[in-house]
Amino acid sequence: MKPKNFFNFVSLDNMVNLIIVPRSKNLRKINCDTDPKAKVQAIISEYSKVNNIDPNRVKLSLLEEEGSTDKKPVRRTLKNEKTLEANGLDFSTTDTITVYAKDVGPQIGWRTVYLIEYFGPMLFHSLVYYGLYDPDVNTYTQIAAYILTMVHYLKREYETTFIHMFSADTMPLKYLFRNCGHYWVFNGLFIALSVYAPQDRYYTGWKKYVFYVEDRPLKQLYIYIGLWALCELANFYCHFILMKLRSDGSREKRIPYGFAFSLVSFPNYFFESLGWLFYAIMINNWSCYLFLIVGTLTMMNWAKQKHRNYKKTFGDKYPKNRKAMIPFIF
């Protein structure tokens, strides 16, 4: 039986043959007619209907260097937002190309992931602040720590809902708890349990180190809060600039300019880390420094990889004097 064309609007002159071979047992092999200018997402949508599966679970890949015996074949995942041609499928010498389909398992939207990630610390901090400990005996430093934490993550929730543009729609559901761990454990549990402990008690042994919080006067707190607020505003403005780059809905990589982007590729990471530095110094508790170190090293790694991708994508067009994350240093 001749397979149904995926794209009925395609003229016969442009039609090519695409063979989709499954890499998962629950998927079917399909031989279909399509157009080199068809987007991969459209093909996946039709292929998913045939297999009665969520299209977000299907990834198509191309096996490169398939005929080579000297080199291990390289499997390259096709980008959903691009056409077959833009993904490097060359129909100039053949009208039939094989791609491979894999069921990558249950997915969850990236926006939902971030909303869950940032809700965790707000929940844990509130439960510990109001439930486990007595908020009536908290010092000004502890009160400031709670307020700044809540403001930070409320800002994050707002940015996730209205500002951030995501390069991919979904991620594997199995990675959700791994992604949440950094915020839920290092910030939500460690900081909340250590920072909000009553300071009107005399702690001995390990407790005097675990539950220590700097008792700062109001004038010092105002300075730290002001510096923290400047970092938060700068971080927000960086995200706003990145949003404007994709205001047309495109997911294509573009070079950001202006503000701190003239110095580093990812000033949003820099201001994020700087804000947590002022937060940690203000409170002066081990858990805050741990969160700062883990978070900064993670963002430095992200910045390094993404900075390299920027330079690879844009070549000589990318500003040569930019660092990855820390101005003039890294």
Beta strands, then each sheet from edge to edge (+ up, - down):
strand 1: 16-22
strand 2: 30-34
strand 3: 58-64
strand 4: 74-77
strand 5: 96-103
strand 6: 107-109
strand 7: 170-172
sheet 1: 2+ 1- 5- 3+ 4-
sheet 2: 6+ 7-
end
